[in-house]
Amino acid sequence: MNRQQPFDVGAVKDVIAARRHMPGAMLPILHGIQDAVGFVPADAVPMIADALNVSRAEVHGVLSFYHHFRQQPAGKHVVQICRAEACQSVGSEALAKHAEQAIGCAFHETTADGQFTLEPVYCLGLCSCGPNVVVDGELHARVGAAKLDRLLQAKRGAP
Amino acid sequence: MSAATVTLYVPRDSAAIALGANEVAAAIAAEAQQRRVDIAIVRNGSRGMFWLEPLVEVETAQGRMAYGPVDLADVPGLFDAAFHQGGAHPLARGLTEEIPYLKHQERLTFARVGITDPLSLADYLAHEGYVGLQRAIAMSAEAIVQEVLDSGLRGRGGAAFPTGIKWKTVASAQAPQKYIVCNADEGDSGTFSDRMVMEDDPFVLIEGMTIAGLAVGATQGYIYVRSEYPHAIAALDQAVATAGQHGYLGDNILGSGKAFRLEVRMGAGAYICGEETALLESLEGKRGVVRAKPPLPALQGLFGKPTVINNVISLATVPIVLARGAAFYKNYGVGRSHGTLPFQLAGNVKQGGLVEKAFGLTLRQLLQDFGGGTASGRPIRAVQVGGPLGAYMPQQQLDTPLDYEAFAAIGAMVGHGGMVVFDDGVDMAQQARYAMAFCAIESCGKCTPCRIGSTRGVEVIDKIIANKDGKDSRPQQVHLLRDLCDTMLNGSLCAMGGLTPYPVLSALNHFPEDFGVPT
């Protein structure tokens, strides 16, 4: 693997040791690693394969199947915009276009300065009060362009 | 707390939080302290009237008084108006229970939601909680299954398969280990009733699964919750721990000698994992790839063992069926659609929220009487019922009664009861394109009609859209699209590819003008 990002190998080992004996341990391990180090590094794949007695290909197959798992670290702030039908009906596509402009990158991308990652999300279950947005894990409902700008500004100013 | 302590309720439901409930609760606490008003704030579930959230309720001698939607800036004014004594204020909505939106519902599954503190076992017990389990413990396993069968309860996740028959199959299977799996991968846009149960009344789901375990002889349960629902996962984790500490879960449920353990598992952002066999694969630690049926999960489910896999609402309805009896539940509804469904009004709707009603009212009644029309004030043009795989229904179909069979008869489905409202600004060709595009993103890839068909579908619809004003190949492209939909409908392994043609064809059939083809 080229350009491997540094990560805390000890933390990954701890997660694997703690969860390897759970029935169907693969997803809990991947979640644990991502929660601990922010993404699932390529170097963690053979470690998981070894612990679960499956092939690296199987681990990679699971890792790459699920949208939630990151194989690269995200930007400092993660902005997710719901693009499903209920939010579409109240203008989320216009908001999505505005977000690309305001943040300065396309969906599934991270800005050059590493400040923001922009992602789509397909339903947050807040469908009566869209458009809905998640910023660093915090939910925000009825978000128009102006409100999104305020949320972004608050993050830009954050230490 | 003194006798003069006033109890205030500020919801902890994530929709209320997204609208500022945490900040409002903090501001009320601070303002009360400053004014030396003695209050206690309970973080209850949401009443499901999301246009009024954050909805603050005040306990009074007459009952709970509602104020909403409360903005941070409203808090000092509310205290000036002595809202903590039920004082008049422009945001006052009167007694919560008398608000027509709530008053005209028939809340069975959602009986406690919004009333109780979701994480308080004492509150749950004080509101008919665990009455169903107590009764189930005194019954034989066969009698529990029969009760659920007699209630007429059908799978609320969308497929509407009789819950009791599923249970009966698992109960009669012989195996050293059986499982109860709750499908809480509520990925359909426009649906949030599962989320509300998990966040706002988690014990009811735990109770329902425990009863299921007793009924079929399963000792282990899993709740598979989508990763987009962290608040639900946190609430469930806490409720499962509390239930365990008080003997409602574990090796000896309420001293019955029967065991049932429960674990919450997090999904990872794959829509297809709402399909039951893909969900089981995911729980086993694999890619969420759909399995061929047979074998049925009831016989060879999780880890190859007999498994009851039910939706959140199905399982959360079991306690009231056991507590009040099958006949009580069955008396609600029409035809073969017994009981109630928690409908969800979403999208461009003025009064969006959760409406639990017996089957049989019309879509129009729901949208007008409860929903109050569109949020934008413009006419309703289309309503998508039953999630991304549900049909778009035009004005002329809005008088269809909400009942499984009536919807099936017109090529639509009630599904999970979610409805997404669109006003006349919607471009139905774009919505059809989105249905195919979403299928392409979320297809598990196992069967060709879904994996390739969805991509071809996007391409064909793009050609139709692009040719709108050009020279006319549209009739040919539309023919191709219909042919493709036919292949997907009949040739897909599961509902993902098999039902994606529903929104596409309904858009094409009811709104041909948006595709540039003659009506």
Interface residues (C-beta under 8 A of the other chain):
Chain A: P23 G24 A25 M26 L27 P28 L30 H31 L52 E58 G61 V62 F65 Y66 H67 H68 F69 A84 E85 A86 C87 Q88 S89 V90 V121 Y122 C123 L124 G125 L126 C127 S128 C129 G130 N132 G137 L139 H140 A141 R142
Chain B: S14 A15 I17 A18 L19 F50 W51 E53 E186 G187 D188 S189 G190 T191 F192 D194 R195 S227 E228 Y229 P230 R265 M266 G267 A268 G269 A270 Y271 S282 L283 E284 G285 K286 R287 G288 F303 Q344 L345 A346 G347 N348 V349 G352 G353 A375 S376 Q384 P388 G418 V420 V421 F422 D423 V426 Q431 Y434 F438 E442
